[in-house]
């Protein structure tokens, strides 16, 4: 089974017209190429907006990971596992895509632990292990898993893991053929120039020098890990108009990880 995993975030999640265009293109491509697909979604901007509105404190560490308190975790579950997951599933169903919304904790898909560098009472998590059994079973029955980043530590504690890390770990565990990161950046930039391709050595140089930082740092390192773990095609880019997804896949835009 050919498998494509797409991680989406940024304005694509809030622009309903653009989202429908993207989902239609994704579904059409995968159907025509006999590929099953999984969608992993972020939603940090929507979550931050909600937290500000309700005076819930949040911050980010130096690596771009959200520092998640107990109250912020409740907001995370409400927004990521609730509102955004539901909105994405409804958008899929409008296009007759049989989507099922899941948290990373569903079916013990992801076991997480508190992220190093965060206090013991933090709900900021990192992936400890990933079991793709549930999404693969759904794919076999022609459903489309739509997965958010609310995970569990296996001890009744919810943890918020980085969605880029989740996408990478799931792609590796499920032996995906392609992993596509779509956000609001056209790819990896160096001195305001798009890098059409990059590997681990270049990624290390750019992260250590601070050229790649915060959220992009996690994305790039997660992408490199997936490529090194035999995910054949890995790329980073954006989606602003029709055919952008195909252009990414064909290497005509975005950054390809080598």
C-alpha positions as CSV (number, residue, x, y, z in Angstrom):
1,X,0.0,0.0,0.0
2,X,1.4,3.3,-1.1
3,X,1.0,5.8,1.8
4,X,1.2,9.6,1.8
5,X,1.2,11.5,5.1
6,X,0.5,15.2,5.0
7,X,0.9,17.6,7.9
8,X,-1.0,20.8,7.6
9,X,-1.0,24.0,9.7
10,X,-1.1,27.8,9.4
11,X,-3.6,29.8,7.4
12,X,-4.7,26.7,5.5
13,X,-6.7,25.6,8.5
14,X,-8.5,29.0,8.8
15,X,-9.2,29.7,5.1
16,X,-12.1,27.4,4.3
17,X,-12.1,28.0,0.6
18,X,-8.4,27.2,0.3
19,X,-8.7,24.2,2.6
20,X,-11.5,22.7,0.4
21,X,-9.3,23.3,-2.7
22,X,-6.4,21.6,-1.0
23,X,-8.4,18.6,0.2
24,X,-9.9,18.1,-3.2
25,X,-6.4,18.2,-4.8
26,X,-4.9,15.9,-2.2
27,X,-7.8,13.4,-2.6
28,X,-7.7,13.5,-6.4
29,X,-3.9,12.9,-6.5
30,X,-4.0,10.0,-4.0
31,X,-7.0,8.4,-5.8
32,X,-5.4,8.7,-9.2
33,X,-2.1,7.3,-7.9
34,X,-3.7,4.6,-5.8
35,X,-2.2,6.0,-2.6
36,X,-3.8,6.0,0.8
37,X,-3.3,9.1,2.9
38,X,-3.2,10.4,6.5
39,X,-3.7,14.0,7.6
40,X,-1.9,15.3,10.7
41,X,-2.9,18.8,11.7
42,X,-1.5,21.6,13.9
43,X,-3.5,24.6,14.9
44,X,-1.2,26.7,17.0
45,X,-2.5,30.0,15.7
46,X,-6.1,29.2,16.6
47,X,-5.0,27.9,20.0
48,X,-3.0,31.0,20.8
49,X,-5.9,33.2,19.8
50,X,-8.2,31.2,22.1
51,X,-5.8,31.4,25.0
52,X,-5.4,35.2,24.6
53,X,-9.2,35.6,24.6
54,X,-9.6,33.6,27.8
55,X,-6.5,35.0,29.5
56,X,-4.7,31.6,29.5
57,X,-0.9,32.1,29.8
58,X,1.3,30.3,27.3
59,X,4.8,30.6,25.9
60,X,7.3,28.8,23.7
61,X,10.7,27.4,24.6
62,X,13.9,28.2,22.6
63,X,13.2,25.3,20.2
64,X,9.7,26.4,19.3
65,X,7.8,23.9,21.5
66,X,4.7,25.4,23.2
67,X,5.0,25.4,27.0
68,X,1.7,23.8,28.1
69,X,0.3,24.3,31.6
70,X,-2.7,22.4,32.9
71,X,-5.1,25.2,31.9
72,X,-3.5,25.5,28.5
73,X,-3.8,21.7,28.1
74,X,-7.6,22.0,28.5
75,X,-7.6,24.7,25.9
76,X,-5.5,22.5,23.6
77,X,-7.9,19.6,23.9
78,X,-10.8,21.9,23.2
79,X,-9.3,23.5,20.1
80,X,-7.1,20.8,18.5
81,X,-9.1,17.7,19.4
82,X,-12.4,19.5,19.4
83,X,-12.9,22.5,17.1
84,X,-10.2,22.0,14.5
85,X,-10.5,18.2,14.2
86,X,-14.3,18.6,13.8
87,X,-13.9,21.3,11.2
88,X,-11.5,19.3,9.2
89,X,-13.6,16.2,9.3
90,X,-16.7,18.2,8.2
91,X,-14.7,19.7,5.3
92,X,-13.6,16.2,4.2
93,X,-17.2,14.9,4.4
94,X,-18.4,17.8,2.2
95,X,-16.1,16.4,-0.5
96,X,-17.2,12.8,0.2
97,X,-13.9,11.9,1.8
98,X,-14.6,9.4,4.6
99,X,-12.5,11.1,7.3
100,X,-12.3,10.1,10.9
101,X,-10.9,12.5,13.5
102,X,-8.5,11.1,16.0
103,X,-6.2,12.3,18.8
104,X,-2.7,10.9,18.9
105,X,-3.7,9.1,22.1
106,X,-6.4,7.1,20.3
107,X,-5.7,3.4,20.3
108,X,-2.5,4.0,22.1
109,X,-1.1,5.4,18.8
110,X,1.4,7.6,20.6
111,X,2.9,7.2,24.0
112,X,4.4,10.5,25.1
113,X,6.5,11.8,28.0
114,X,7.1,15.3,29.4
115,X,9.5,17.1,27.2
116,X,13.0,17.5,28.6
117,X,13.6,21.0,29.8
118,X,10.1,21.4,31.0
119,X,8.9,21.0,34.6
120,X,7.4,17.8,35.8
121,X,3.9,19.4,36.0
122,X,4.1,20.6,32.4
123,X,1.8,19.1,29.7
124,X,4.4,19.7,27.0
125,X,5.2,16.3,25.5
126,X,7.5,14.5,23.2
127,X,6.9,11.2,21.4
128,X,8.2,8.1,23.3
129,X,6.8,5.5,21.0
130,X,4.4,5.4,18.0
131,X,2.1,2.5,17.1
132,X,0.4,3.0,13.7
133,X,-2.0,0.0,14.0
134,X,-5.2,2.1,14.3
135,X,-4.6,4.5,11.4
136,X,-3.5,1.6,9.2
137,X,-6.6,-0.4,10.1
138,X,-8.7,2.6,9.1
139,X,-6.8,3.0,5.8
140,X,-7.5,-0.7,5.0
141,X,-11.2,0.1,5.3
142,X,-10.7,3.1,3.1
143,X,-11.2,5.7,5.8
144,X,-8.9,8.8,6.0
145,X,-7.4,9.4,9.5
146,X,-7.3,13.0,10.5
147,X,-5.0,13.2,13.5
148,X,-4.3,15.9,16.1
149,X,-1.4,16.2,18.5
150,X,-3.1,15.5,21.8
151,X,-1.2,12.4,23.2
152,X,-1.1,10.5,26.5
153,X,1.6,9.4,28.8
154,X,-0.3,6.1,29.4
155,X,-1.1,7.2,33.0
156,X,-4.3,9.3,32.4
157,X,-2.2,12.4,31.7
158,X,-2.8,14.3,28.4
159,X,0.3,15.8,26.7
160,X,0.6,18.3,23.9
161,X,3.2,17.1,21.4
162,X,4.6,19.0,18.5
163,X,2.5,18.2,15.4
164,X,5.6,18.2,13.1
165,X,7.3,15.6,15.4
166,X,4.0,13.6,15.4
167,X,3.9,13.6,11.6
168,X,7.5,12.5,11.3
169,X,7.2,9.7,13.9
170,X,4.0,8.4,12.4
171,X,5.3,8.5,8.9
172,X,8.3,6.4,10.1
173,X,6.2,3.9,12.1
174,X,3.7,3.5,9.3
175,X,6.4,3.2,6.6
176,X,5.0,6.1,4.6
177,X,6.3,6.6,1.1
178,X,5.9,10.4,1.3
179,X,5.7,13.0,4.0
180,X,4.7,16.5,3.1
181,X,4.8,19.5,5.5
182,X,2.5,22.3,4.5
183,X,2.4,25.6,6.5
184,X,2.7,29.4,5.8
185,X,6.3,29.2,4.6
186,X,7.3,28.4,1.0
187,X,10.2,26.3,2.2
188,X,13.5,26.6,4.1
189,X,15.0,30.0,3.6
190,X,18.6,31.1,3.8
191,X,19.4,34.8,3.3
192,X,15.9,35.3,1.9
193,X,16.5,32.7,-0.7
194,X,14.5,29.5,-1.0
195,X,16.6,26.3,-0.7
196,X,15.2,23.8,-3.3
197,X,16.8,21.0,-1.4
198,X,18.8,20.3,1.8
199,X,20.1,17.4,3.9
200,X,21.0,16.8,7.5
201,X,24.4,18.5,7.3
202,X,22.9,21.7,5.9
203,X,20.1,21.5,8.4
204,X,22.5,21.2,11.3
205,X,24.6,24.1,10.1
206,X,21.5,26.4,9.7
207,X,20.0,25.4,13.1
208,X,23.3,25.8,15.0
209,X,23.8,29.3,13.4
210,X,20.3,30.4,14.2
211,X,19.2,30.8,10.6
212,X,16.6,28.1,11.2
213,X,14.9,28.6,14.6
214,X,11.8,28.2,16.7
215,X,9.0,26.3,14.9
216,X,10.9,25.8,11.7
217,X,13.7,24.2,13.6
218,X,11.4,21.4,14.8
219,X,9.9,21.0,11.3
220,X,13.3,20.7,9.6
221,X,14.8,18.3,12.1
222,X,11.6,16.2,12.0
223,X,11.7,16.1,8.2
224,X,15.4,15.1,8.2
225,X,14.7,12.3,10.7
226,X,11.9,10.9,8.5
227,X,14.2,11.0,5.4
228,X,17.0,9.2,7.3
229,X,14.4,6.6,8.4
230,X,13.6,5.6,4.8
231,X,10.6,7.8,4.1
232,X,11.3,8.1,0.4
233,X,9.9,11.6,-0.3
234,X,10.0,14.4,2.2
235,X,9.3,18.1,1.5
236,X,8.4,21.4,3.1
237,X,6.3,24.1,1.5
238,X,3.0,26.0,1.4
239,X,-0.3,25.9,-0.3
240,X,-1.7,29.2,-1.6
241,X,-3.4,28.2,-4.9
242,X,-4.5,25.3,-7.0
243,X,-1.8,22.8,-8.0
244,X,0.6,23.8,-5.3
245,X,0.4,20.3,-3.8
246,X,1.3,18.7,-7.1
247,X,4.1,21.2,-7.6
248,X,5.5,20.3,-4.2
249,X,5.4,16.6,-5.0
250,X,7.1,17.1,-8.3
251,X,9.9,19.2,-6.8
252,X,9.0,22.4,-8.6
253,X,8.5,24.4,-5.4
254,X,9.2,24.1,-1.7
255,X,12.3,22.4,-0.2
256,X,13.0,18.8,-0.8
257,X,14.8,16.9,2.0
258,X,17.6,14.7,0.7
